[in-house]
Amino acid sequence: MAHAIRFHKTGGPEVLQWEDVNVPQPGPAEALIRHKAVGLNYIDTYHRSGLYPMPMPSGIGLEAAGVIEAVGSGVTELKPGDRVAYANGPIGAYAELKVHPVDRLVKIPEGISFEQAASMMLQGLTVQYLLRRMYLVPKAGDTVLWHAAAGGIGLIACQWAKALGVNLIGTVSSEEKAKLAREHGAAHTVIYTKEDFVAKVNEITGGKKVPIVYDSVGKDTFMKSLDCLSVRGLMVSFGNSSGAVPPTDLGILAAKGSLYVTRPSLMGYVSKRDELVASANDLFAMVLSGKVKVGPRQTYALKDAAQAHRDLEGRKTTGSTVLLP
Ligand SMILES: NC(=O)c1ccc[n+]([C@@H]2O[C@H](COP(=O)([O-])OP(=O)(O)OC[C@H]3O[C@@H](n4cnc5c(N)ncnc54)[C@H](OP(=O)(O)O)[C@@H]3O)[C@@H](O)[C@H]2O)c1
């Protein structure tokens, strides 16, 4: 037996329950992991609320780091005692113990702690594909707009963009968050709850606007983000923190300057084993070089996951958050 957070109906944070669960032995191509740190991600709130529907009852969480306790038959690449982390399903990372497919695990290099690994696997791999692997990525000297720049994804993006020589204009909801984003490498910040971010982007770029907008806020920012793009610019709509983007007439992309739009998901960039390993190696190298510093800015006991969800959705957290089993 072990403890895990589960929920039997979708809803607010209060649906998350700390339960006793049976833990099966690992089957072929699986490993049993004792979690040392569990990543908190905004997508967990979409699963909990029902925005991304799932069969009920369910576990929750996509990211964790820990130690292998046992491996199933035929597993030779990993052994008990190995330090591993993962950032994609099957869902159920909010647990003390979890059986997980071996082909979704990566070994944590020396010099990276469990808490750091659980802070960066999902958010860092996302920044990796957004800045390095999409069909269009920014180059040194470009200026891009990045919403929610003081969040988990945001603070990693500020640092990685700076390391690439990319000027990141970060939007945030408060002066404290603006300072934090600048300290992490944002070239400019805009307090989008007080200032008109379209006007600010125009001002900062001398009217040129930007070639790429990274928008994870969704409903509240999508349409105005399009107005920040230069001709043939790319809108990367990669999240729904304020709610899902409503259906949009594609004709608007022509009217606003032959724009491109993509709605990517991390799973589309790391579902192949070789892509996962290459992306994780790139991320680990950035962290070990010191160019991107990672680690939780908040920790909660795993059993207090509901409070962590309240704080994340209440815009009270900054950077990454880890839940401790
Ligand atoms: N597509 C992908 O591959 C992928 C992968 C990972 C994450 N994501 C998305 O990336 C986004 C960031 O994820 P994260 O885990 O790093 O979370 P986060 O950025 O740490 O937290 C969300 C932030 O969004 C901002 N926000 C703006 N409007 C909001 C509202 N109405 N309610 C709550 N927050 C609001 C808040 O920052 P301010 O207070 O500064 O506004 C808040 O701190 C999420 O939308 C997530 O779904 C996408």
The ligand as a Gaussian input file, in Angstrom:
#p B3LYP/6-31G(d) Opt

LIG

0 1
 N        1.454000      23.124000     -24.614000
 C        2.409000      22.652000     -23.844000
 O        3.259000      21.859000     -24.282000
 C        2.476000      23.087000     -22.423000
 C        3.332000      22.424000     -21.529000
 C        3.399000      22.902000     -20.215000
 C        2.609000      23.988000     -19.811000
 N        1.786000      24.571000     -20.709000
 C        0.972000      25.742000     -20.333000
 O        1.841000      26.769000     -19.933000
 C        1.187000      27.584000     -18.983000
 C        2.099000      27.806000     -17.811000
 O        2.207000      26.603000     -17.067000
 P        2.939000      26.595000     -15.668000
 O        2.731000      25.240000     -15.083000
 O        4.321000      27.120000     -15.853000
 O        2.051000      27.646000     -14.833000
 P        2.454000      29.111000     -14.327000
 O        2.873000      29.939000     -15.500000
 O        3.407000      28.975000     -13.205000
 O        1.094000      29.643000     -13.747000
 C        0.156000      30.247000     -14.572000
 C        0.345000      31.771000     -14.640000
 O       -0.516000      32.267000     -15.651000
 C       -0.819000      33.605000     -15.372000
 N       -2.246000      33.857000     -15.542000
 C       -2.775000      34.749000     -16.423000
 N       -4.098000      34.767000     -16.321000
 C       -4.433000      33.900000     -15.368000
 C       -5.671000      33.519000     -14.812000
 N       -6.851000      34.028000     -15.217000
 N       -5.672000      32.574000     -13.831000
 C       -4.512000      32.032000     -13.402000
 N       -3.305000      32.374000     -13.898000
 C       -3.262000      33.299000     -14.873000
 C       -0.369000      33.879000     -13.934000
 O        0.791000      34.722000     -14.001000
 P        0.556000      36.317000     -13.832000
 O        0.006000      36.480000     -12.458000
 O        1.904000      36.910000     -14.013000
 O       -0.425000      36.696000     -14.898000
 C       -0.026000      32.518000     -13.381000
 O        0.997000      32.563000     -12.418000
 C       -0.144000      26.916000     -18.663000
 O       -1.148000      27.525000     -19.441000
 C        0.089000      25.500000     -19.140000
 O       -1.110000      24.860000     -19.494000
 C        1.704000      24.128000     -21.992000

